[in-house]
């Protein structure tokens, strides 16, 4: 399977409504259902998942298994409703299975930073590089099984890693959505967890539940 990206103009009729449409994918199975956002300059960001070992436009390699994928589509003629797009992007993941949430796994802030959330089973999932902000959780919580933690990752506008952290307990977590507060920079995530006993999902004093 491949992902796709399409632009439609409902003011037109028939075939003229389809302004631009393209496949987006590589050599394997690709999906772009993680979210779509547009920045102030008209660049379009889409996110999803891929197990492709080759993927046109991506600047790094698939680290193994299934990785998240983030694509940036830049209009070649901004302001032209029939513009074509240049595509760049990157994989995000480790050596096992990683996926950006298929619900609302992508957001942008006013500076053009890109926020993604999802699930990872990779012990080598990329976290914040040395010298960057300290991640909340830097390693998967082990329990001897192939369980998954959530992740929250922030990319610079050029798609380089700015902040990345895991969050979870000793069983499975799945992240459903991410939003950033443009005024404070706080990151909001929601999802579900099976971690309640040995190493429960982290909560704070005075939590509602």
N, C-alpha and C positions, 0 to 999 in steps of 0.2 A: 504494500500500500504506500501511497504518497500523500503528503499534505498538499493543500492548495491555498491560494490567495486570490480573491476576486474583488473587483470594485464595480459597483452598479450605480447607475444614475436613474432614479425613479422618475425624473422629469421627462425622460425620453420614452420611446415606445419600441416594442419588439426587441430585435437583436441589438439596436442602438443603445439599450440600457446597459449592456456589458461593456464598460470602459476598459477594463484590463482584467486578465485572468491568466494564472500560471500554475503549473505544478511546482511543488517545493518538496524535494526529497532526494534520497540517495540510493544506495545499492540494496538496502534492506527494507524493513518496515518503518514507516515514518507517519507521525500524526501531529497535527498542530491544533490541538483542542485545549491548550493550557491558558489561552487568553490572547487578547489583542488590545494594544494601546497605541495612541498617536501623540507625539510630543509637539511642542510649540512650533518646531521647524517643519512639521509635516512628515517626519520620519515615522514609520510604522514598525512596531515591534510585535512579534508573535512568538509563542512558546509552545513546546510540546515534548515529544519523546521520540527517540530513534535508536534502532540497533544497526544502522548503516555503518559500514567501515569506510565508505567514501560518500561525501555529501558536498555538492558544489557550493562554494562561497564560505564554508566554515574554515576558521583559522587554526583549529586544533583538531586532534584526533579523538575518536571514540576511545575511552579508556577501558572498554570491555563491557560485554553484555549490552544492556539497555541504558542509555544516558538521556538526560534532559537535553533539550536543544532550544536555543534562543536565536532568533533571526531578526535582523534590522533591514528594512526595506527603505531605501532612500530614493525619492523621486528624481529622475534624471532631468526633468523640466518642471520645477516647482510652479504651481499655479495653473498648469495645463491639465485639464480634466482627463486627457487621454495619455498622460505621461506613462512611460515605462519606468521600471524600478531597478536599481542596483541592489544586490543582496549580499550581505555579509552576516556572519554569525559565529556561534561557538557551541561546542558540546559542554555539558556540565554534569560530571559524574565521576564515579570510581570504577573499580574492576568488576563489580557484580551487577546489580540492578538499581537504576535510579530513574525517577520520573518526576517531572513537574506536574503539579496538580491539574487535573482536567476540569476543574470547576472554575476557579478564579485565581489561577496561580501566578498572575503577572500584574505588576503595577509600576507606575513611573512617578517620580517626584518632579517639582518644577525645574530642578537643575538637570534633568535628563538621566538621572541614575535609575537603574532598572532593578526591580525587586521581584524575586521569584521564590516560590515555596513548593515543597513536594515531599517525596519519600525516598529514602535511600537504604539499601542493604550493604553498601560498600564501606569497608573499614578504612579505605583510603579516599573517601569523599573529600573534595577540596574544601579546606577551611581557610579562614583569614590568613593571608601571608604574613610572615615576620615583619614587624614594624607597623602593622595595621591594628585596628580595634580588636580587643580580646574577644574571642568567641564565647558565647554562653556555655557551650558544651562542645568539646573538641573531638570526642571519640564516641563511637557507638556503645551503648550500654550492653554488655555481653550477658547471655544467659545460656550459652551452649547450643542455641538454635539459630536458624537463619531468619532472624527477626529484623524489623525495620524501624528506624527513627525518622522523625521529620527533619527537614532542613529549611533554613531561611538564608538566602543568598542575595547580596546586593552587588551589582555590577556597575562600573563606571560607564559613562556614555559610549566609550570606545570598546565596551564589553570585557574589559579587564576586571579582575576580582577586587572588590573593595572591602566587603565584609561577608563572612560565611560562617554559619554555626549550625550544629545539630541541636535538636531538642527532643527529649523522649525518655522513656523508661526501659524496662527489661523485656517488654513485648512489643507489639506492633503499634506504630503511630501512622496516621495518614493525615496530611495537611490538606484542607479544603480551599482556603482562600487567604490572600494577603492584601493588605492595604497599608499605605503609609500616610501619616498625618503630615501634610505639607508645612504646617506651622511649627511643629515640634520635632519632626523626624522620627517620632515613635512608630514602630512597626507593629501592626495588628495581624495576628494569624488565628485561624480557627480550624478545627479538624476533629478527629476522633482518636481514642487511645484504648488499648487493651491492657495497659500497664497500671495495675492497681495494688499489687501485693508486694513482691520482693523489692523491686525498685520502681515505685510508682511514678507516673508522669509528674513533673515538678509543679507544685502549687505554692501559693504564698500565704503567710499568716492572715487570717481574717477573710479567706476566700469564701465566696458564696456557697460553694459545695466542695 
